[in-house]
Amino acid sequence: MPRNARLIGLDPGQKIIGLALSDVLLMLASPYGSLKRGRLAANAAEIAAIAAKEGAGGLVVGLPLGLDGSFGPAAQAAKDWGMAVAAAAGLPVAMWDERLSSAAVNRMMIEADLTRAKRARAVDAAAAAYMLQAALDATRPPAPDYPDD
C-alpha cells in the first residue's frame, strides 16, 4: 500500500454497504457514509471513486463469522463479494471479523439516546468504522514498554 494512503472499511449488508475511512496514519477510523447495495460493477466503481477522492490505497471488508468463529455461508458470500469488489476497483483487500459490530454500535447509539430513525440512518457507517477501527488496532505494533523510573 502506498505511504500515507488511507483504508476504506466496508460493512456489506443485504441492502446497504456501510463505509468508513481511516486517517493517513492508520490510527483512527471514522464513519464515512453508505451506499445502496446494487450491481457489483456499479458499487465497485463508486468505491474506486471514493478511494481516488480520499487517497485510499486499500479496503478492509467485514467478514460475518459465526458467533463461534465458524466460516458459514454469510462469511463466504462476504468474502466473495469483497474480493470481487477489490479486483474491480483495483485495490488490495483484507477481510476482518465483524461479529457483533452492528449490535455493539446499536447498543452505543441506544445508550446515547438516539431515536430509532437516527440510528437507522447512521448504523451502517458506524458499524463499518467500528470494524475498521478493530482492524487498525490489531495491526498496529504494540507501544514500547518503558521501565518505571
C-alpha positions in Angstrom: 0.0 0.0 0.0 1.4 3.5 -0.8 2.7 5.6 2.1 0.1 7.9 3.6 -2.7 6.0 2.0 -6.0 5.6 3.9 -8.0 2.5 4.2 -11.7 2.2 3.4 -13.8 0.0 5.7 -16.8 -1.7 4.1 -19.6 -3.4 6.0 -21.6 -5.1 3.3 -25.2 -5.7 4.3 -28.1 -7.1 2.2 -29.3 -3.6 1.2 -26.8 -1.1 2.4 -23.0 -1.0 2.4 -21.5 0.9 5.3 -18.4 2.9 4.6 -15.6 4.1 6.9 -12.4 5.8 6.3 -9.1 5.8 8.2 -6.7 8.6 8.7 -3.4 8.6 6.8 -1.5 7.4 9.9 -3.9 4.3 10.1 -4.7 5.2 13.7 -8.4 6.3 13.6 -11.4 5.1 11.7 -14.4 7.4 11.1 -17.8 6.8 9.6 -17.9 7.9 6.0 -21.4 7.1 4.7 -23.2 4.4 3.0 -24.1 3.1 -0.5 -27.1 1.3 -1.6 -26.1 -2.2 -2.5 -26.6 -2.8 -6.2 -24.8 -4.3 -9.0 -21.2 -5.3 -8.2 -19.7 -3.2 -11.0 -21.6 -0.1 -10.0 -20.7 -0.5 -6.3 -17.0 -1.2 -7.2 -17.0 2.0 -9.4 -18.4 4.1 -6.5 -15.9 2.6 -4.1 -13.0 3.2 -6.5 -14.2 6.9 -7.0 -14.2 7.3 -3.2 -10.7 5.8 -2.9 -9.4 8.1 -5.6 -11.0 11.2 -4.0 -9.9 10.4 -0.4 -6.5 8.9 -1.2 -7.3 5.4 -0.1 -5.0 2.5 -1.0 -6.8 -0.5 0.2 -10.1 -2.0 1.6 -11.0 -3.8 4.8 -14.2 -5.8 4.3 -16.2 -7.0 7.2 -16.4 -10.8 7.5 -19.6 -12.0 9.3 -18.2 -15.1 11.1 -20.5 -17.2 13.3 -20.5 -16.4 17.0 -18.3 -19.5 17.5 -15.9 -18.2 14.8 -17.1 -20.6 12.1 -17.0 -19.6 8.5 -20.5 -20.1 7.2 -22.4 -19.1 4.0 -22.7 -15.4 5.0 -18.9 -15.2 5.5 -18.3 -16.9 2.2 -20.7 -14.5 0.4 -19.0 -11.5 2.0 -15.5 -12.8 1.1 -16.6 -13.5 -2.5 -18.2 -10.0 -2.7 -15.2 -8.3 -1.1 -12.7 -10.0 -3.4 -14.7 -9.2 -6.5 -15.2 -5.5 -5.5 -11.4 -5.2 -4.7 -10.5 -6.7 -8.1 -13.0 -4.5 -9.9 -11.8 -1.4 -8.1 -8.1 -2.3 -8.4 -7.4 -2.2 -4.7 -5.9 -4.7 -2.3 -8.3 -6.1 0.3 -8.2 -7.6 3.7 -11.1 -9.4 5.4 -11.8 -8.6 9.0 -14.0 -10.3 11.6 -17.1 -8.1 12.1 -19.0 -10.2 14.5 -21.4 -8.1 16.6 -20.2 -4.8 15.2 -23.7 -3.7 14.3 -25.1 -4.9 17.6 -22.3 -3.0 19.5 -22.9 0.2 17.5 -26.7 -0.1 18.1 -26.2 -0.5 21.8 -23.9 2.6 21.9 -26.5 4.6 20.0 -29.3 3.5 22.3 -27.2 4.5 25.3 -26.7 7.9 23.6 -30.5 8.2 23.4 -30.6 8.4 19.6 -34.0 7.8 18.1 -34.7 4.7 16.0 -34.8 6.8 12.8 -31.4 8.4 13.6 -29.9 5.0 14.4 -31.2 3.6 11.2 -29.5 6.3 9.1 -26.2 6.1 10.9 -25.7 2.4 11.9 -24.2 1.1 8.7 -21.3 3.7 8.5 -20.8 3.5 12.3 -20.5 -0.4 12.1 -18.0 0.0 9.3 -16.0 2.4 11.4 -16.2 0.0 14.4 -14.9 -2.9 12.3 -12.2 -0.8 10.6 -11.0 0.5 14.0 -10.7 -3.0 15.3 -8.6 -3.9 12.3 -6.4 -0.8 12.7 -5.9 -1.5 16.5 -5.0 -5.1 15.9 -2.4 -4.4 13.2 -0.7 -1.6 15.0 2.6 -2.5 16.6 2.5 -2.6 20.4 3.6 0.5 22.3 7.1 0.2 23.8 7.2 -1.0 27.4 9.2 1.6 29.3 10.6 0.6 32.6 9.4 2.6 35.7 11.9 5.1 36.9 
